[in-house]
Amino acid sequence: MNDDAINRQPAALSAILSEADALGFTMASEAKVGALLAALAASKPGGRFLELGTGTGHGTAWLLSGMDSTSRLDTVDSDANVVAAAKRHLGADKRVTFHVVDGAAFIRQAPPDAFDFIYADAWPGKFSHLDDTLALLRPGGIYLIDDLLPQPNWPPGHESKLPVLIAALEQRADFVTVRLAWASGVMIAVRRDGSVLQRVPASPATMF
Ligand SMILES: C[S@@+](CC[C@H](N)C(=O)[O-])C[C@H]1O[C@@H](n2cnc3c(N)ncnc32)[C@H](O)[C@@H]1O
């Protein structure tokens, strides 16, 4: 098996990638991450989905392609320009709501146990506000992050933040975690069914 072969992709994907190129947006997720997002999205019929970091809509398109007709996706980005691009290609899909707002503000106002799936692809929800974000997941809910393997666009010093983030997830008794050397490097944390959310002491990952 050649796991580089992604033989099915969302209809809007080529146009989204062309638009990302035109805008000089270099932070789009990889197709392999997208395919994983779509497969996991299909495991949550009627699910409530959250994407932190819409970008130009690459991950959004993949999530929508896996979601059923009764699922709903909230996607959040603080950059109105990239969200406008995503909206141009995906805005007709009534299952998605675009929020142009700071991710931390969105996380703070969202009710606990609101989501079945969170793709945390912005700073808030990953390197800050991690506990607050995990608290938004229902039991059985999936938290997914990528870009955990060294990337050419990382700013100096970024790599030292990764072990802290991974340790913060792996120390939680209320989540089952797995590391995947897939695409840019993925980690999945699933909230244990019936778990009471663990209050963990503030760690460097939650203080950034
Ligand atoms: C890695 S990109 C997202 C890529 C997208 N999920 C995809 O699949 O192509 C990160 C995004 O986070 C957004 N961002 C950065 N800081 C943010 C913040 N504080 N709140 C919300 N979004 C933020 C950036 O504008 C950027 O579009």
The ligand as an SDF file (V2000), in Angstrom:
LIG
                    3D

 27 29  0  0  0  0  0  0  0  0999 V2000
   -2.3110   26.5290   10.4510 C   0  0  0  0  0  0  0  0  0  0  0  0
   -3.3750   27.8010    9.9020 S   0  0  0  0  0  0  0  0  0  0  0  0
   -4.9210   26.9830    9.7410 C   0  0  0  0  0  0  0  0  0  0  0  0
   -4.9550   26.0560    8.5580 C   0  0  0  0  0  0  0  0  0  0  0  0
   -6.2850   25.3960    8.2940 C   0  0  0  0  0  0  0  0  0  0  0  0
   -6.8540   24.7590    9.4690 N   0  0  0  0  0  0  0  0  0  0  0  0
   -6.1460   24.3570    7.1840 C   0  0  0  0  0  0  0  0  0  0  0  0
   -6.5590   23.2080    7.3880 O   0  0  0  0  0  0  0  0  0  0  0  0
   -5.6190   24.6990    6.1290 O   0  0  0  0  0  0  0  0  0  0  0  0
   -3.5960   28.7260   11.3720 C   0  0  0  0  0  0  0  0  0  0  0  0
   -4.6620   29.8000   11.2890 C   0  0  0  0  0  0  0  0  0  0  0  0
   -4.8280   30.3140   12.5940 O   0  0  0  0  0  0  0  0  0  0  0  0
   -5.1970   31.6630   12.4760 C   0  0  0  0  0  0  0  0  0  0  0  0
   -4.9280   32.3130   13.7590 N   0  0  0  0  0  0  0  0  0  0  0  0
   -3.7450   32.7510   14.2450 C   0  0  0  0  0  0  0  0  0  0  0  0
   -3.9200   33.2740   15.4740 N   0  0  0  0  0  0  0  0  0  0  0  0
   -5.2340   33.1370   15.7780 C   0  0  0  0  0  0  0  0  0  0  0  0
   -6.0290   33.4750   16.8890 C   0  0  0  0  0  0  0  0  0  0  0  0
   -5.4890   34.0340   17.9700 N   0  0  0  0  0  0  0  0  0  0  0  0
   -7.3410   33.2130   16.8430 N   0  0  0  0  0  0  0  0  0  0  0  0
   -7.8970   32.6360   15.7520 C   0  0  0  0  0  0  0  0  0  0  0  0
   -7.1850   32.2860   14.6630 N   0  0  0  0  0  0  0  0  0  0  0  0
   -5.8710   32.5260   14.6680 C   0  0  0  0  0  0  0  0  0  0  0  0
   -4.3730   32.1850   11.3270 C   0  0  0  0  0  0  0  0  0  0  0  0
   -5.0160   33.3140   10.7310 O   0  0  0  0  0  0  0  0  0  0  0  0
   -4.3320   30.9740   10.3990 C   0  0  0  0  0  0  0  0  0  0  0  0
   -5.3030   31.0880    9.3880 O   0  0  0  0  0  0  0  0  0  0  0  0
  1  2  1  0
  2  3  1  0
  2 10  1  0
  3  4  1  0
  4  5  1  0
  5  6  1  0
  5  7  1  0
  7  8  2  0
  7  9  1  0
 10 11  1  0
 11 12  1  0
 11 26  1  0
 12 13  1  0
 13 14  1  0
 13 24  1  0
 14 15  1  0
 14 23  1  0
 15 16  2  0
 16 17  1  0
 17 18  1  0
 17 23  2  0
 18 19  1  0
 18 20  2  0
 20 21  1  0
 21 22  2  0
 22 23  1  0
 24 25  1  0
 24 26  1  0
 26 27  1  0
M  CHG  2   2   1   9  -1
M  END
$$$$
